[in-house]
Structure formats: structure tokens, C-alpha cells
């Protein structure tokens, strides 16, 4: 009976403390919301822009082929927004022969770097030099390189298009939301006001450590 009485008193104090802190706009550690309750605008998008005649790779690059086996390649909306405003540091050199999975772009956000890989075999025909050291504001008007395709036609089934691309983007956004919630070093890194009605930071991946960034590349940018 004594043990039951002590337990009841303890629970009563805990619940009372919870309501007092809640009235003050604070949270008791025992009732603190889990970080998975992120509410960042990028994760809540109902739709993504999917331009016509555009294919998407699992490495978050897009491809736009023409009838001459030339393929424009850029970084898709998810890839550029998940990292904040991504700035492109470098592209594969003009004339370089690439295999699928070779380094195509290197970008930066904050003081961290991220790599995007070629979705197809091909030769770099030209580079959009205007994107170097620039931030991507409109991902589908900002192509990075033009490749002379070696294998696009026979491998186009490995890419997402139209409604399939739309559904895949939504799944990737939900996956990223969970990824960030599991990899941020502490809740406060998501924004000091995330639990009292304020806004979260706009570049969540920028708060990850180097090990988590490597895992981000493996999880979202691999082919």
C-alpha cells in the first residue's frame, strides 16, 4: 500500500509539473515532443514541379534529352532545397568521359560540401559556367552540364518521370524528414523555437556533422 501511495503521489506531481510547464510554454523532459515532429515547409510540400520531357535519377539529378543524343543534366528541386540554397563549386571538365556514378557536380552549403554523380555514361559536351560559385534559384532552368549520351536511350526505364517522379519526390521528402530527426546532434539545432510555435531553420542538413553528411549522400544521392 505504501508503494502504491508513493507511486500515485509521484505521478500526480509529474502530471502537475507537466501542466505548469505547459502553461509557461515549456516542456517537461518526460513529455518533450520527439524531434520527428519537424514541420519544415520543404517536407510538407503537396507537389513538386515536374517539367515535361524530364527524367529524374535516384541521385537527385534531372535529365533532359534531345534527338541528337545530347542530354542536359542539373540538380533537381529536392536536391537543391534539402541543402538550403545550394551553391555549385565545380562540374566535370568539358571533354571528360564519364561513367555512371562518376563525380558530376560538387556543391556547398555553409562550410560543408556535397557531391552529385553522373546518372549516365557520356562525354561532357559543354558546361554552364554561369552556375559556378552561384546558388541555384530555379533548378529546372539551371542546367549544369550537357552530356553526349552513351547509354540513355537503352536505360531510360531506370529514371522517374511524370506522376512517378511526383510520388517519388514526396517519398524522398518524408524520408529526409526522418533522416534529419535521427541525425541532428540535439533538438535545439533544429531551431530554438521549434516547440513554441516558431519557425525552424531553412537549411536543416547544414546542422548535420560530417559523418551524417556522408550518410546523407549515401542515402539520397547514390545511384
C-alpha positions in Angstrom: 0.0 0.0 0.0 2.8 2.4 0.8 4.5 1.7 -2.5 1.2 2.3 -4.3 0.7 5.6 -2.4 4.2 6.8 -3.3 3.7 5.9 -6.9 0.4 7.8 -7.0 1.9 10.9 -5.4 4.8 10.7 -7.9 2.5 10.5 -10.9 0.4 13.4 -9.5 3.5 15.6 -9.1 4.7 14.7 -12.6 1.4 15.5 -14.2 1.0 18.7 -12.2 4.5 19.7 -13.3 3.7 19.0 -16.9 0.6 21.3 -16.9 2.5 24.1 -15.1 5.4 24.0 -17.6 2.9 23.8 -20.5 1.2 26.9 -19.2 4.6 28.6 -19.3 5.2 27.4 -22.9 7.9 24.9 -21.8 8.1 21.1 -21.8 8.9 18.6 -19.1 11.7 16.2 -20.3 9.4 13.2 -19.8 6.8 14.7 -22.1 9.0 16.6 -24.5 7.9 16.1 -28.2 10.1 13.9 -30.3 12.2 15.6 -33.0 10.2 13.6 -35.6 7.6 16.3 -35.3 9.5 18.5 -37.7 7.3 20.9 -39.6 9.6 22.4 -42.2 8.0 23.8 -45.3 10.1 21.7 -47.7 8.9 18.5 -46.1 5.2 19.5 -46.3 5.0 20.2 -50.0 2.0 18.7 -51.6 3.5 18.7 -55.1 6.8 19.3 -56.8 7.4 20.8 -60.2 7.9 18.1 -62.8 8.8 19.6 -66.2 7.8 17.9 -69.4 10.4 15.6 -71.0 12.4 15.5 -67.8 13.8 12.4 -66.2 14.9 12.0 -62.6 17.7 9.8 -61.2 17.8 8.4 -57.7 20.9 10.7 -57.1 18.6 13.7 -57.4 19.8 14.9 -60.8 17.5 15.6 -63.7 18.0 14.8 -67.3 16.5 16.4 -70.5 17.4 14.6 -73.7 17.1 15.8 -77.3 17.0 13.9 -80.6 20.8 14.2 -81.1 21.8 12.1 -78.0 22.6 15.3 -76.1 21.4 15.3 -72.5 21.2 18.3 -70.2 21.8 17.4 -66.6 21.1 19.5 -63.5 20.2 19.1 -59.8 16.5 18.7 -59.0 14.3 20.7 -56.7 14.7 18.3 -53.8 18.5 18.2 -54.1 18.8 22.0 -54.2 16.2 22.7 -51.5 17.1 20.0 -49.0 20.5 21.6 -48.6 19.2 25.2 -48.5 20.4 27.3 -51.4 23.0 25.0 -52.9 26.0 26.7 -54.4 27.9 24.9 -57.2 31.6 24.8 -56.8 32.6 22.7 -59.8 31.4 20.5 -62.6 33.1 17.7 -64.5 35.5 19.1 -67.1 34.5 19.6 -70.7 35.5 16.7 -72.9 35.7 14.3 -69.9 34.4 10.8 -70.4 32.1 9.8 -67.5 30.8 6.5 -66.3 27.5 6.3 -64.4 28.4 7.1 -60.8 31.4 9.3 -61.6 31.5 12.7 -59.9 29.5 15.3 -61.9 28.9 18.3 -59.6 30.4 19.4 -56.3 28.3 21.8 -54.3 28.5 23.6 -51.0 26.2 25.0 -48.3 27.6 26.7 -45.3 31.1 25.2 -44.8 30.2 21.7 -46.0 30.4 20.1 -49.4 28.2 17.6 -51.1 28.7 15.5 -54.3 26.3 14.6 -57.1 27.1 11.8 -59.6 26.5 11.3 -63.3 23.3 9.4 -63.9 24.5 8.1 -67.3 27.6 7.2 -69.3 28.7 10.0 -71.6 31.1 12.7 -72.6 30.9 16.2 -71.2 30.0 18.3 -74.3 29.6 21.6 -72.6 29.3 23.3 -69.1 27.1 26.0 -68.0 29.8 28.2 -66.5 27.2 30.6 -65.1 26.3 28.2 -62.3 29.9 28.0 -60.9 30.0 29.7 -57.5 26.3 30.6 -57.9 23.3 29.5 -55.9 20.6 27.5 -57.6 17.4 29.6 -57.5 15.4 27.8 -60.3 16.6 24.2 -60.6 14.9 23.4 -63.9 16.3 26.5 -65.6 19.7 26.0 -64.2 21.3 23.1 -66.1 24.9 22.2 -65.2 26.4 20.1 -68.0 25.4 18.8 -71.4 26.5 15.2 -72.0 26.8 13.3 -75.2 24.9 10.2 -74.2 26.3 6.7 -74.4 23.5 4.8 -72.8 20.5 7.0 -72.1 18.1 5.5 -74.7 18.5 1.9 -73.5 18.4 2.8 -69.8 15.6 5.4 -69.6 13.5 2.9 -67.6 15.7 3.4 -64.6 14.6 7.0 -64.3 11.4 8.6 -62.9 9.1 10.7 -65.0 5.7 12.5 -64.7 3.4 11.1 -61.9 6.0 8.5 -60.8 8.5 11.3 -60.3 6.0 13.3 -58.3 5.3 10.3 -56.0 9.0 9.5 -55.6 9.8 13.1 -54.6 7.1 13.0 -51.9 8.6 9.8 -50.5 12.1 11.3 -50.6 10.8 14.3 -48.6 9.3 12.1 -45.9 12.4 10.1 -45.8 14.6 13.2 -45.4 12.4 14.4 -42.6 13.0 11.2 -40.7 16.7 11.2 -41.6 17.2 14.7 -40.1 15.3 13.9 -37.0 17.6 10.9 -36.4 20.8 12.6 -37.1 20.8 16.1 -35.7 23.1 16.2 -32.6 20.4 17.8 -30.4 16.9 19.1 -30.7 18.0 22.7 -30.3 19.9 22.5 -33.6 16.6 22.5 -35.5 15.7 25.9 -34.3 15.3 27.5 -30.9 11.6 28.0 -31.3 10.5 24.7 -32.8 8.4 23.7 -29.9 6.8 27.1 -29.0 5.2 28.0 -32.3 8.2 29.5 -34.0 9.8 28.5 -37.3 12.5 26.0 -38.0 15.7 26.9 -39.8 15.6 26.7 -43.6 18.7 24.6 -44.1 18.4 21.6 -41.8 21.1 19.5 -43.4 23.6 22.3 -42.7 23.3 21.4 -39.0 24.5 17.8 -39.5 28.0 16.7 -38.7 30.4 15.3 -41.3 29.6 11.7 -40.6 25.9 12.4 -41.0 26.6 14.3 -44.3 28.3 11.2 -45.6 25.3 9.1 -44.7 23.1 11.7 -46.3 25.0 11.3 -49.6 24.7 7.5 -49.4 21.0 7.6 -48.5 19.9 10.2 -51.0 22.5 10.8 -53.7 23.7 7.3 -54.6 22.7 5.7 -57.9 
